[in-house]
Amino acid sequence: MTADQSVTEPVAATGAATMVDVAIVGGGLAGSLAAAVLARAGHRVTLIDKRAVYPDEFRVEKIGGPQLEMFRKLGFIRGLESVACPYDRVLNIREGKLVDVSVGQAYGLPYADLVAMARGQIPDASSLIVDEVTAISCSDDVQQLELASGRRLKARLVVLATGMAGALGYKLGIKRRVLAAGHSVSFGFTIARRDGAPFDFNALTCYGERTADGVDYLSLFPVQAGMRANLFMFRDPADPVMRDLRRDTEATLLRLLPGLRPYLGDFHVTDRVQNWVMDLSVVEGHLQDGVVLIGDAFQTNCPAAGTGVARLLVDVERLCTEYAPRWLMTEGMGKAKISEFYSDRDKIAADQQSLKMAHFRQALTSRNDIGWDVRRRLHFLRRSLTHRVDQMRPGWLAQVRSALRA
Ligand SMILES: Cc1cc2nc3c(=O)[nH]c(=O)nc-3n(C[C@H](O)[C@H](O)[C@H](O)COP(=O)(O)OP(=O)(O)OC[C@H]3O[C@@H](n4cnc5c(N)ncnc54)[C@H](O)[C@@H]3O)c2cc1C
């Protein structure tokens, strides 16, 4: 099923409202994965998104590490493998020198393809309604949804997976508390060498050189369209360097990261430069009858920390394989049931880890007091020494670490 085929066009007001077990509002990654997991388990699910196909918007573009285990556990790993570019070796450099090499399976792909893959795993194409949810009224029994087309739906449980769009939640009295406005700035674009030759690396991470620049790192990894670049910064979004990065990307990149030059050669940007300013925020007033928030709708993440997908996967796994199936077995959908999800240990740990990493990456990048300066030097020194020892005596450090843990 492709994203194009998987949609039900908006329908006019039909009078009687359709009743389902779970109505999921928002078909980004969180909502689409949740719909697929619940529908595969036999629940009557409706996924509503205002767009038939997720647009070409910059969000997460690489999946790797522990995220892959979760994709596997939830049954999406083959879908991911079928649409993404694999890579398993990342050169990590700073000031033009090798820090270390990360080895491990990872995949690069546009976010729109990731969402299309997740939507494509929903067993029944008609579960997706392309429409905008304009109002929700919740109770401890049946929830009612109004759609822009005039259509109405009823559900036992509403899952709000509306990402950073807060309007619907706001109508329910759910507010966003901003923890850090303009916390980070991210740029996404694709590059190629001017001579058409491939780059000499599979994937590369280049860390910032000076705290004043506010560059955390540039991540280069393969996608089908070429070599994708994600640049993550902690710097005033109004600083003129942001405009330079949009208008004269190649030269500005080399000015900020001069050590990159020998690795990139004569390169150019091959598509639109997208950029994004991220506020860190978390919702308040969310514990309500009949409705539960997941993914970015609950808490936003720092893109540099790379924790957004880990968080939303924990949300989907806990809600859709543990709580929602259990809640649906008995009558009612009051706060007492909903609070079980928000009190889940794994969920709380993932949310807290995401905020902790957001603050850590910012401090490691841009704090210039002595304490953080020493910490930064030690951070890279430790990595580069570990790498050298690993090269001289492969596997020895891993053995020492496991002996110490035993
Ligand atoms: C620039 C950037 C880079 C990032 N990089 C990384 C990274 O490297 N690693 C990582 O782990 N995370 C990263 N993230 C975070 C990650 O992309 C997000 O956590 C994730 O995409 C959130 O998915 P979601 O489904 O919660 O929200 P979204 O993908 O935003 O989906 C929300 C959906 O809700 C729909 N919607 C909203 N309101 C309504 C309505 N009223 N009716 C119907 N539909 C509605 C929208 O159309 C949309 O499809 C990055 C984020 C950004 C912005």
The ligand as a Gaussian input file, in Angstrom:
#p B3LYP/6-31G(d) Opt

LIG

0 1
 C       14.818000      19.602000      12.231000
 C       14.580000      18.397000      13.087000
 C       15.517000      17.370000      13.119000
 C       15.301000      16.274000      13.941000
 N       16.247000      15.297000      13.995000
 C       16.075000      14.239000      14.819000
 C       17.059000      13.214000      14.914000
 O       18.108000      13.265000      14.261000
 N       16.806000      12.169000      15.738000
 C       15.648000      12.058000      16.456000
 O       15.451000      11.075000      17.171000
 N       14.686000      13.027000      16.385000
 C       14.875000      14.099000      15.590000
 N       13.897000      15.050000      15.496000
 C       12.637000      14.863000      16.237000
 C       11.643000      13.965000      15.467000
 O       11.647000      14.295000      14.106000
 C       10.256000      14.150000      16.068000
 O       10.328000      13.795000      17.435000
 C        9.181000      13.300000      15.382000
 O        9.181000      13.544000      13.998000
 C        7.812000      13.633000      15.981000
 O        6.831000      12.885000      15.325000
 P        5.292000      13.101000      15.696000
 O        4.550000      12.041000      14.971000
 O        5.127000      13.241000      17.152000
 O        4.916000      14.534000      15.076000
 P        4.809000      14.981000      13.536000
 O        5.676000      14.175000      12.653000
 O        4.984000      16.464000      13.529000
 O        3.311000      14.628000      13.118000
 C        2.203000      15.383000      13.517000
 C        1.095000      15.142000      12.512000
 O       -0.126000      15.661000      13.039000
 C       -0.887000      16.177000      11.975000
 N       -1.884000      17.086000      12.568000
 C       -1.650000      18.101000      13.428000
 N       -2.813000      18.672000      13.815000
 C       -3.809000      17.960000      13.198000
 C       -5.236000      18.055000      13.195000
 N       -5.884000      18.978000      13.924000
 N       -5.943000      17.178000      12.430000
 C       -5.298000      16.245000      11.690000
 N       -3.964000      16.096000      11.663000
 C       -3.221000      16.953000      12.407000
 C        0.144000      16.829000      11.068000
 O       -0.352000      16.977000       9.751000
 C        1.305000      15.834000      11.169000
 O        1.238000      14.864000      10.133000
 C       14.109000      16.178000      14.695000
 C       13.151000      17.204000      14.655000
 C       13.377000      18.300000      13.849000
 C       12.339000      19.389000      13.796000

